[in-house]
């Protein structure tokens, strides 16, 4: 989009020319609302999860969508643990050897 005119409702001033809108004007209303929430939550995904009532993967998907909407490439997260170790964590969880919170921590951080 190319903006050629700006008008102030308060003082009735009009400017004409070529005006750049910036990357944020490329976002859909939904993407912009998510970015506002993300900034308000200081970039802390857990706070975004709580505020929006979404899971971690859903928040990451919305964040990645907004990043793409701004024209950037999204780097895919590589698993912290190799497949065999991730499977071992899930097996331990299924057997009751570790709690869901412990499993989540292991899968996210590898520690």
C-alpha positions as CSV (number, residue, x, y, z in Angstrom):
1,X,0.0,0.0,0.0
2,X,1.2,3.5,-0.8
3,X,-0.1,6.3,1.4
4,X,-0.1,9.7,-0.3
5,X,-2.2,11.8,2.1
6,X,-2.3,12.2,5.9
7,X,-5.0,14.3,7.6
8,X,-5.3,15.4,11.3
9,X,-8.9,15.5,12.5
10,X,-8.0,17.8,15.5
11,X,-6.3,20.7,13.6
12,X,-7.6,20.0,10.1
13,X,-4.1,19.9,8.7
14,X,-3.4,17.8,5.6
15,X,-0.1,16.5,4.3
16,X,0.4,15.1,0.8
17,X,3.4,13.1,-0.4
18,X,4.8,9.6,-0.2
19,X,4.6,8.1,3.3
20,X,6.0,4.7,4.4
21,X,3.8,2.9,6.8
22,X,6.3,0.4,8.2
23,X,6.1,-3.3,8.7
24,X,3.4,-3.4,11.4
25,X,0.8,-2.2,8.9
26,X,1.3,-5.4,7.0
27,X,-0.2,-7.4,9.9
28,X,-3.8,-8.5,9.9
29,X,-5.9,-7.2,12.8
30,X,-5.6,-10.6,14.6
31,X,-1.8,-10.6,14.2
32,X,-1.5,-7.0,15.5
33,X,-3.7,-7.9,18.5
34,X,-1.4,-10.8,19.2
35,X,1.7,-8.7,18.9
36,X,0.2,-6.1,21.3
37,X,-0.5,-8.9,23.8
38,X,3.0,-10.3,23.4
39,X,4.6,-6.9,24.1
40,X,2.3,-6.2,27.0
41,X,3.4,-9.6,28.5
42,X,7.0,-8.5,28.0
43,X,7.6,-11.3,25.5
44,X,7.0,-14.0,28.2
45,X,5.2,-16.8,26.4
46,X,3.9,-18.2,29.7
47,X,2.2,-14.9,30.4
48,X,0.8,-14.8,26.9
49,X,-0.5,-18.4,27.4
50,X,-2.3,-17.3,30.6
51,X,-3.8,-14.1,29.1
52,X,-5.1,-15.7,25.9
53,X,-5.9,-19.2,27.4
54,X,-3.8,-20.9,24.8
55,X,-1.3,-23.8,24.8
56,X,2.4,-23.2,24.3
57,X,2.3,-24.6,20.7
58,X,-0.7,-22.3,19.9
59,X,1.2,-19.3,21.2
60,X,4.3,-20.2,19.2
61,X,2.2,-20.7,16.1
62,X,0.6,-17.3,16.4
63,X,4.0,-15.7,17.1
64,X,5.5,-17.4,14.0
65,X,2.5,-16.2,12.0
66,X,3.1,-12.6,13.2
67,X,6.9,-12.9,12.4
68,X,6.1,-14.1,8.9
69,X,3.5,-11.3,8.6
70,X,6.2,-8.8,9.3
71,X,8.2,-10.3,6.4
72,X,10.8,-12.2,8.3
73,X,11.7,-15.9,8.1
74,X,10.9,-18.1,11.0
75,X,13.6,-20.3,12.3
76,X,12.2,-23.7,13.2
77,X,13.0,-24.8,16.7
78,X,15.2,-27.8,16.9
79,X,14.3,-30.3,19.6
80,X,16.6,-30.0,22.7
81,X,16.8,-33.7,23.1
82,X,17.4,-36.4,20.4
83,X,14.4,-38.5,19.5
84,X,15.4,-41.5,21.6
85,X,15.8,-39.3,24.7
86,X,12.5,-37.6,24.1
87,X,10.8,-41.0,23.8
88,X,12.5,-42.1,27.1
89,X,11.0,-39.0,28.8
90,X,7.6,-39.9,27.5
91,X,8.0,-43.5,28.6
92,X,9.0,-42.4,32.1
93,X,5.9,-40.1,32.2
94,X,3.6,-42.9,31.1
95,X,5.1,-45.2,33.8
96,X,4.6,-42.6,36.5
97,X,8.3,-42.2,37.1
98,X,8.2,-38.5,36.5
99,X,5.5,-35.8,36.8
100,X,4.0,-34.0,33.8
101,X,5.8,-30.8,34.9
102,X,9.2,-32.7,35.0
103,X,8.5,-34.2,31.6
104,X,7.7,-30.8,30.1
105,X,10.8,-29.3,31.6
106,X,13.0,-32.1,30.2
107,X,11.4,-31.9,26.8
108,X,11.8,-28.1,26.6
109,X,15.2,-27.6,28.2
110,X,16.9,-31.0,28.1
111,X,17.7,-30.6,31.8
